[in-house]
């Protein structure tokens, strides 16, 4: 494993390639889950995907070190309990909020465009407060606003307010996740995978417990709440199969990719956040290919504007920024 990560660190564009894998894993998992959220409810689908994604991630974390007797001592040695809990909070809510928003807005591209507000905020924060400051990168960001407006199109009256608010809640979780991931990468290096696995264990357990309490309470009073209580056919092989695939994509493939990116410092948090600008493009294609939603010309134009804004920021941060640093040395 060490030799593989060392080679990745020396490979040009490794961070960019892994970033693309992460984005397709994250959004692909949401798209696959979107096929069964009407049958299982977004909450139940999120719990099942979380369980399926966490199990292999934990088993591979330092040869199942988290399952050994020294687990408590190991976590104490990592000295990252606060950051692990902070990440677990984001992991607990980001997928349920995303799926609940998808059920109401019925357009994955729109949901992901709103979700990008989280990484965008992280990128702006890093550019403004980082050293050296990259204020010139902010000049590209005005393109993102009209792009997101074209994707959401509130003037058409079909941008459900609750759906938008749920997506923005997921965006806040995503921003916290990225900031915490960056700090864990700085503190733990290539041992970050163990902290992430522990965070996933805690978030999956919390989400499962909260969901069980809510659903049981509603059932006791004979209440049915769309998006929360499961449908009559939720425990089928179809639901299990799609949530299993979703869990592997979001909880395993994407997390392993992010572990490599942040553990090996292949990309900075600001650069990774800016790269998420391509997520609406990925979402638009998967929305059409997996969920069967036909994108309009405004969808493509909005996606283009958001992507160009992200590409411009990436160029300022990675290409011009590194060139200036090399000239200075």
N, C-alpha and C positions, 0 to 999 in steps of 0.2 A: 504493500500500500504506500509506503514511504517513497519508493522509487517512482510510482505513478504520480504522486503529488509533486515530487521534485521536477519531473518532466513537464507537468502542467505549468509550474511556475516559470519555466524557461521557454514555453511555447508562445510565440506571438499570437495575440488574439484569443488566448485560451479563456480569458474572462468573458469576452464577448460571446464566444460559442456557448459557454456554460450558461450565460445569461439567457440566451435564446432557448436553451433546453429547459431552464427554470420557468420561463414565461409560458412555453407550450405545455409544460407539466401542470402549472397552476391553473391556467385558463382551460386547458383540456379537461382537467378534473371537474371544474365547475360546469363545463358544457355537458359532460357525460352525466353528471348528477342531475342536470336540467331535464334529462329524459325521463326521470322517475320522481321528480318532486311533487307532481300531482297525485301520484299513487302513494308515496310514502310520507309526504309533507317535507318541506325544506329542513325542518328541525331534525326529524328522524333520519333523513338522508345524510345530513351533516354528521350526526353521531355515528352512523354505520361506517361512513367513509373515514372518519377520524380513527375509529378502532382498527379498521383494516390497514390504514396507512401507518399507524403507530407501531404495530407489532413487528414488522420487519425492520423498521428503523431502530427499535430498541435492541433487537437481536444482533444487529450488526455493529452496534456502538461499542467499540473496543472489545470485540468478542464477548458480548453480553455482560460487560463489567457491571452494568446497572442491575443485573439480576443476581449478583453474588452477595455474600454476606457483608463484604466491606463497602457496600453501596453508600451507607451513611457517611463513613469516614472519607470515601472518595469525593462525595459531593462537598463535604466540609473542606477538603483540601483544594477543591476548585475555587472556593471563596467567591462564588457567584450566585448565591441563593437568591438575592434580591433581583438580580437581572433575570434569572431563570423564572421566578414567579411573575415578573413583569411581562416577559415574553409569553408565558402561559395564559395570561389574561387576554392578550391579543389573539393567540391561537384558539382560545375558547369561543370567541365571538365572531371572528372575521368570516369564516365559512357560512355559519347560519345566517348572518346578516346579508352576505352576498346572495345566498340562495333565496332568502325571503324577498330581497329586492328584485331578483330575477323573476320570481313568480308574479310580482306586481307589474314590473316594467316590460316583461316579456321580450327583452332584447339584450343579449349578452354584451354587444358592443357598447350600448348605452351604460350598462352597469359598470363595465370595466373602465369606461371613460371617466365616470364619476369616481370610481375607486382610485384612479390615478391622481386625484387631488391629494391623497396621502403621501405618496412618493414625491410628488411635485413640491409639497411643503417641506419635506426633508431636504430635497435638492436646494431649494431657495435658502433654507436655514444654513446648510453647509457652505453655500457660496458666500453668504453674507458674513458668517462668523468664522469661516475657515481661514487658515493662514498658508499661502497668501489668498486674499479675497479674489473671487472670480466674478466681480460685479458685471463685467461685460457679457457674461453668459445669460444674465437676466434679460437682455435685449431680445432674446428669442422667445421668451415666455408669453408675450402678448398674443402670439399665434395660437397658443393653447386654448385661450378663452373662447374665441369664436368657434374653434374646433369642437369644444365640448358643448357649446350651445347648438351647433348644427346636429350633434349626435343626440342630444336630449330633446331639442325642439319644444320648449315649454309653450310656445305660442300656438301649437296645434291642439293643446288641451289634453293630450294623452300622456303627459309626463306625470304620472301619479305621485302626489306629494309624499306619501308614506314610502313609496318605492325609492324616491330620491333621498329621503332622510335616512333610510336603511343603508343605502349605498354609501352615503357620506359617513355613517357610523362605521361601516367596514373600512372606509378610507382612513379614519382616525386609528383604527386598530392596525392597519397596514403600516402607517407612519411610525407608530410606536414599535412595531415589530422590527422595522428596518433600523431604527435608531438603537434598539436593544441588541440586535444581531451584530451591528458594527462594534459596539462596546464589548460584546462577548468575544468577537474575533480579535480585538486588540488585547484583551486580557488573557485569553486561553490559547490563541494560535490554532494549531492543528488538533487540539483537544476539544475544540468547540462542538464537535459532533456529539460528545457525551452530554454536554449541557443542553443541547437542542433535543436530544432524545428524552432526557429527563423532563424538559419543558413540555414535550408532546405527551408524555405519560400523564403529567398533572392536568394539562388542558383537556385531554380526552376523558379523564376520570371526572373532572369538574363538569364538562358538558353532558356526559352521560347521566351523572347524578342530578343535575338541574333539570334535564329533560324528563327524567323519570318522575321527579317530584311534580313538575308542571302537568305532564300528561296524566299521571295518576289522580291528581287533584281535580282536573277537568272531568275525567271519567267518573269520579265519585259523585260529582254534581250533574252528570249527564250532559255536559257542555261539549260542543264541537267548535273549535276555532280553526278556520282555514289557515294553513301554513304551519300549524303547530301540531294538532292532533293528527295521527296517521289515518290514512284511508282504510277501507275494509280489505284491500288486497295488497297491503304493504309488505307482508312477509312472503315474497315469491322469489323464485330463482332469478327472475328478470331484475328485480330490485336488488337482490344480493349481488348479482353479477356486475351491474353497473356501479353500485356503490363500492364494491371491491376494487374495480378498475379506477374509479375516482380517487379512492384512498391511496392506491399505489402511485398515482400521478401527482397528487397534491402533497400527501404526507410522506412519501418516500423518495420518488425521483426528484421532485423539486427541492426537497430538504437536503438531499445529498449534494445536489448541485450548489445550493447556497452555502453548505458547509465548506465546500472546496473554495468557493469564491471568497468568503469572508475569513475562513481559517488560513488560507494561503495568501490573503491580501491581494488577490488577483484584480480586484476592483475596489475603489473606495465606495463608501456609502452614498456619497453625492453622485458619483458616476453611475452606480447601479440604479439609484432612484431615477436619474434622468433616462436611463435605458428603458425603464418601464413605460416610456412614451410609446413604444412599439406595441404595447399590450392591446390597445384598441384595434390595431390592425390585425393582430392575431385573433382577438375576440370576434371581429367582424367575419373573418373567414371561417372560424369554427362555428359561429352562430348560424352561418349559412350551411356549412357542410354537415354538422352534427344535429342541430336543432331545426334546420329547414326554414329559417327566417331569411327572406330575400332582402338584401340590403338595397337602399335607394341611392340615388346620386348624391343627396345631402349627406348620407352616412359615409360614403367614400370620401367626399370633400372634407368633412369634419375629421375623419381619421387621418387624412393626408396632412392637414394643418397641425394636428396634435403630434404626429410623427415627425414632421419637419422641425417643430419646436424642440422636441427631444433630441433630434439629431444635431441641431445647431448647438445646443447646450453640451452635448457629448463632445463635439468637435472642440469647443472652447476649453472644456475641462481636460480632455485626454490628449488631443493633438497639439493645440497651440500652447496649452499649459506645460506639457512635457518639453516641447521645443524650447520654450523660454527658460525652463529650469536647466536644460542641457547647455544653453548658451551662457547662462549665468555662471555655470561651473567651468 
